[in-house]
Amino acid sequence: MTTAFSLPYLGSIGFYACYIQAENPVFDIHEHFIKQTPRNRCFIESPDGFTKLTIPLEKSSSKLPIKDLRISYREEWQKDHWRSICSSYNSSAFFQFYDYLFEEFYSKQYNQLIEYNLALHRLVMHCLKTDLPLSLSSSYIENPLTDYRLSFNHKDPTLWEGKIPHYHQVFHAENKAFIPNLSIIDLLFNEGPKAIHTLEQVRIS
């Protein structure tokens, strides 16, 4: 039996906690795309709380499998995303250890969303120093053991409060609160090698 996941853009801390703790995790690349979800969107910290980063896509049928979605480059979104990431994390403890690895993803163009997300996912797993095998579905996953495909579609990272251990965040003083379920890069840039241990302590319910 498999645990079904959607493949996100720089997935959240909650996503990666579920992923590394899952039994036989598989990315369903044959599911239909759902708008305004982590499939092409992530949240990073900012002085005003959190900022949403969204990858624009070429217009297509709503019934198109996610594996066939193409990224749009009509806007210079890569420059905007990288500028936002640098602005948010330049002063974080471990940004300088990882920034050069992520920077190339904001200059090189990828045709398909799935190709881009997969490459970033591989990099994240490398930074976490985990060798969990990567599995992709050969067709739409029917009746998985556990289904996480709709579990991370909420638009408010604070909903995971109490489930994710607190760690230092760059704008803690400005925000006067810990923001628990931002993109995995928030955890990596702030915690570095300790990130994997934080993921293992996340309360999954």
N, C-alpha and C positions, 0 to 999 in steps of 0.2 A: 504493500500500500504506500501511497505517496502523500506528501504534504504539499498542497498547491499554493504557489505564490504568483503574483504579478511581478513583472520586472520594473522597478522604479528608477527614476532619475535621482541619483544620490539619496537613496532611501533613508528613512528616519531611523533613529536609535531603536525605537520599538520594533521596526521591521527587522533590523539586523539581529536584535536579541531573539526574536522568534525564529529567524532563519538559522542561526547557528545552533539553536536548541532543538530544532525540528528533526523528526524522523523522516529520512529520505526526502529532503526538499527538492522540488522541481518547479522551474519557471514555466508557466503556461504561456507560450508564445502564439497560441492559436485562439486565445480569448479575444472577444471584441473590445475595441478601445472604449474607455469611459472618460468623458471630459472632466476637467477640474479634479483630477486625482493624481497620486504620486507617479503615475506612469510617465508624465512629462512635467512634473512640478515638485519642488522641494522648498523647505523653509530654512532660513539661516537667521542667526541672531543679528539684531541691530539696536542702536540706542533707543529706538521707539518700541522695542519688543522683538518682533520678528519680521523678516522680509520674505516675500514669496518670489521665487525664481521659476519662470515657466518657459519651456522650450516650445516655440511656435511650430506648427505642423502644416504640411500641405493639405488643402481641402480634399476630403475623400468621403466615401460612403461610411455611414455610422456602423455598418456591418462588416467593415474591413477588419481582418485579423490584425492584431497588433504587430505581428511580424512583418506586415506589408506597409506600415505607416512610414511616410517620408518626412524628414525634417525640412522646414522652410528656412531659407537664409535671406529672405527679402528684407528682414530687419537684422541689425548687427547685434543680435542677442548675446552672442558669445562674449563680445567686448563688455557688454553691460553686466553679464553674469560674473565674469572674472573681476571686473572693477568692484562689484558689490562684495564678492568673496574677500578680496584683498582689503577693502575698507573695513570689513567686519573682523577679520582675523589676523591682520598684519602684526598686531601686538600680542597675539596669543603665544603660549609657551612653545608650541611645536610647529607653528606655521612654516618656519624656515626649513624644517626637516622634510616637509611634504610638498611645499608649494610648487617646486619645479616638476614634480610628477603630475600634478593636476593641471598645470598651466597649459600644456600642449593640447588638452581637450577643449581649450577655448581659442584655439587658432586653427587646428586641423578640422576640416569638414567631414562629417559622416553623412551618408545618404539616408540611412534608415535609423529610426529611433531605437529599435531593438539592438542594432549594432553599436550605437553610442552608449546606451545604458549598460550593455554587456561589458564593454571595454572599461567603463568606469567601475562597474561591480568587481571586475577582476582586480583592478587597482586597489579598491577598498579592501578586498580580502587579502591582498598582498601586504597592505599597510597594517592590517590586523594580525598578520602572521599566522593565518589559519589555512590549512590545506583542505578544507571541505570541498568535495567534488562538485563540479558544476553540471547540473542536469537540465536539459530543455525538453519540453514535451514534443512528441511526434504528432500529436493531434490534441483536440480539446480534452482536458482532463475531466472525466466523469466520475463522480462519487469518490473523491479523494478521502484519505484517512482524516485529514484536517484541511480545511479550506480557508486560506488567508487572503484570497484574491480581492475581497471587499473589505478587509479588516482595517485598512490604513487610509481610507478615503476621506476621513474627517478633515476639516479645514482649520482646526485649532490645536496646535502642539501642546497646549497646557492641559489637555484632557488626560494626559498620562501622569499627572502629578500623583506622587505617592508610589509609583511603580518603578521609576528610574532613580537610582542613587544620585544624590546631588554631587556635582563637581564644580570647579571654578569656571565661570563664564566671563568673557571679556567685559560685557556691559552689565554685570550684576549690580553695580552701584547705581547706574542710570535706571535700570528696570526695576530695581528694588525687589526682585523675585527671580527664582530659578525657573528657566523655561525648559521643561523636561524632554520634549520629543522633537527636537530639531533634526536637521539632516545629520547623518553620520559624520560629516566633516566637522561639525561643531565639537563632537566628542574627540575625534582624532586630533584636531588642531589644539585643543585644550589639554588633553590627557596623554596623547602620544601612545607609548607602549602599554600604558595601563588601560587603554580603551577596551580591549578584549575582556579584561576582568570586570569592568563595569557592565558590559553586555551580559556576562554570565550571571550577574546579580539582579538583572531586571526581573521584576515580578510579572509573569505572564498569566493572564486569566482569560 
